[in-house]
Amino acid sequence: MEWTDFMTAALALMIPIVAIVGAFVTIVLVVWLQARRRKAELEMKAQIYNRLIEKYGSAQELAEFLKTPEGREFLRGLAMPPAERPATVLRWIRAGLILTFLGLAFIFVGWWPALEEPGLMFPGVILTALGVAFLLGAWVTHWWGRRFGETGDRPSGTEPGPTP
């Protein structure tokens, strides 16, 4: 075996390993950064609450302050915005469409007789399956929210909650 054949084989073996490890490292990094951001937000809110409690000598004084319009406005400013389910569903749809079409492109290139790259079929199938999974997840989230009344687009006169 020549040196170039050996290097080609080694490179062909290393590319998928590096890609898989890189994907896992990216996922771990994103999750870690999100957890760190959330922890910082919670610590900031805890400090604000502690300062607010220290400012008012008793719980009764604090309760009276919170009943005033200024107190309600203060609490509204501290409240985290509600989860934006429609935005999440749209992100899932976008990711699902991108992955599905990217996977279909890989499958098409793997099937194309002139290119003869059957090795692209496997990643194509995986990407297409991931895209379909994202699209199904978006549909289920949207359906679940409509069924249990978590959106504002219910028909008028209906109450939130499961239907009999």
C-alpha positions as CSV (number, residue, x, y, z in Angstrom):
1,M,0.0,0.0,0.0
2,E,1.4,3.4,-1.0
3,W,1.6,6.3,1.3
4,T,-1.2,8.2,-0.6
5,D,-3.5,5.3,-0.4
6,F,-2.8,5.0,3.3
7,M,-3.5,8.8,3.8
8,T,-6.7,8.6,1.8
9,A,-7.9,5.7,3.9
10,A,-7.0,7.4,7.1
11,L,-8.7,10.6,6.0
12,A,-11.8,8.8,4.9
13,L,-11.9,7.2,8.4
14,M,-11.2,10.4,10.3
15,I,-13.8,12.6,8.6
16,P,-16.9,10.9,10.1
17,I,-15.3,10.6,13.5
18,V,-14.4,14.3,13.6
19,A,-17.9,15.2,12.3
20,I,-19.7,13.1,15.0
21,V,-17.5,14.3,17.8
22,G,-17.8,17.9,16.6
23,A,-21.6,17.6,16.5
24,F,-21.7,16.3,20.1
25,V,-19.3,18.9,21.3
26,T,-21.5,21.6,19.7
27,I,-24.6,20.3,21.3
28,V,-23.0,20.1,24.8
29,L,-21.6,23.6,24.4
30,V,-25.0,25.1,23.4
31,V,-26.8,23.3,26.3
32,W,-24.1,24.5,28.8
33,L,-24.3,28.1,27.5
34,Q,-28.1,28.1,27.8
35,A,-27.9,26.7,31.4
36,R,-25.3,29.2,32.3
37,R,-27.4,32.1,31.0
38,R,-30.5,30.8,32.8
39,K,-28.5,30.5,36.0
40,A,-27.3,34.1,35.7
41,E,-30.9,35.3,35.1
42,L,-32.1,33.5,38.2
43,E,-29.3,34.8,40.4
44,M,-30.0,38.4,39.3
45,K,-33.7,38.0,40.1
46,A,-32.8,36.5,43.5
47,Q,-30.6,39.5,44.3
48,I,-33.4,41.9,43.3
49,Y,-35.9,40.0,45.5
50,N,-33.5,40.0,48.4
51,R,-32.9,43.7,48.1
52,L,-36.6,44.3,47.9
53,I,-37.2,42.3,51.1
54,E,-34.4,44.1,52.8
55,K,-35.8,47.5,51.9
56,Y,-39.2,46.7,53.5
57,G,-39.0,45.7,57.1
58,S,-41.9,43.3,57.2
59,A,-43.8,41.1,54.8
60,Q,-46.9,43.3,55.4
61,E,-45.1,46.4,54.2
62,L,-43.9,44.5,51.1
63,A,-47.4,43.2,50.4
64,E,-48.8,46.7,50.6
65,F,-46.2,48.0,48.2
66,L,-46.9,45.2,45.8
67,K,-50.6,46.1,45.8
68,T,-49.9,49.6,44.6
69,P,-49.7,50.4,40.8
70,E,-46.0,51.0,41.2
71,G,-45.5,47.7,42.9
72,R,-47.5,45.8,40.2
73,E,-45.4,47.6,37.5
74,F,-42.2,46.6,39.4
75,L,-43.3,43.0,39.5
76,R,-44.3,43.1,35.8
77,G,-40.8,44.3,35.0
78,L,-39.3,41.4,36.9
79,A,-41.5,38.7,35.4
80,M,-39.9,36.6,32.7
81,P,-41.7,36.8,29.4
82,P,-44.0,33.9,28.7
83,A,-42.6,31.2,26.4
84,E,-43.3,32.1,22.9
85,R,-44.7,28.8,21.6
86,P,-45.6,30.2,18.1
87,A,-42.0,31.3,17.7
88,T,-40.7,27.9,18.9
89,V,-43.0,26.2,16.4
90,L,-41.8,28.4,13.6
91,R,-38.1,27.6,14.5
92,W,-38.9,23.9,14.5
93,I,-40.6,24.2,11.1
94,R,-37.6,26.1,9.7
95,A,-35.2,23.5,11.0
96,G,-37.4,20.7,9.8
97,L,-37.6,22.1,6.3
98,I,-33.9,22.8,6.0
99,L,-33.0,19.3,7.3
100,T,-35.6,17.6,5.1
101,F,-34.5,19.3,1.9
102,L,-30.8,18.9,2.7
103,G,-31.4,15.2,3.3
104,L,-33.4,14.9,0.1
105,A,-30.5,16.6,-1.7
106,F,-28.0,14.1,-0.3
107,I,-30.3,11.2,-1.3
108,F,-30.7,12.7,-4.8
109,V,-27.0,13.0,-5.2
110,G,-26.5,9.5,-4.0
111,W,-29.0,8.2,-6.4
112,W,-27.9,10.2,-9.4
113,P,-26.3,7.7,-11.9
114,A,-23.6,10.1,-13.2
115,L,-22.2,10.9,-9.7
116,E,-22.4,7.4,-8.3
117,E,-22.0,8.4,-4.6
118,P,-24.0,5.8,-2.7
119,G,-22.1,6.8,0.5
120,L,-24.3,10.0,0.6
121,M,-27.5,8.0,1.0
122,F,-26.9,7.2,4.7
123,P,-26.5,10.9,5.8
124,G,-29.3,11.8,3.5
125,V,-31.7,9.4,5.2
126,I,-30.6,10.6,8.6
127,L,-31.0,14.3,7.7
128,T,-34.4,13.6,6.1
129,A,-35.6,11.7,9.2
130,L,-34.4,14.5,11.5
131,G,-36.2,17.1,9.3
132,V,-39.4,15.0,9.4
133,A,-39.0,14.6,13.2
134,F,-38.7,18.4,13.6
135,L,-41.8,19.0,11.4
136,L,-43.8,16.4,13.4
137,G,-42.6,18.0,16.7
138,A,-43.8,21.4,15.5
139,W,-47.2,19.9,14.4
140,V,-47.7,18.1,17.7
141,T,-46.7,21.2,19.7
142,H,-49.2,23.3,17.7
143,W,-51.9,20.7,18.0
144,W,-51.4,20.2,21.7
145,G,-51.5,24.0,22.3
146,R,-54.7,24.4,20.3
147,R,-56.3,21.4,21.9
148,F,-55.6,22.5,25.4
149,G,-56.2,26.2,24.8
150,E,-52.8,27.7,25.1
151,T,-53.1,30.0,22.1
152,G,-55.2,33.0,21.4
153,D,-56.6,31.6,18.1
154,R,-59.4,29.5,19.7
155,P,-62.8,29.8,18.2
156,S,-64.8,32.4,20.1
157,G,-67.0,31.1,22.9
158,T,-64.9,28.1,23.6
159,E,-63.2,27.5,26.9
160,P,-59.6,26.4,27.2
161,G,-59.1,22.8,28.2
162,P,-59.6,19.3,26.8
163,T,-62.7,18.7,24.8
164,P,-65.0,15.8,25.7
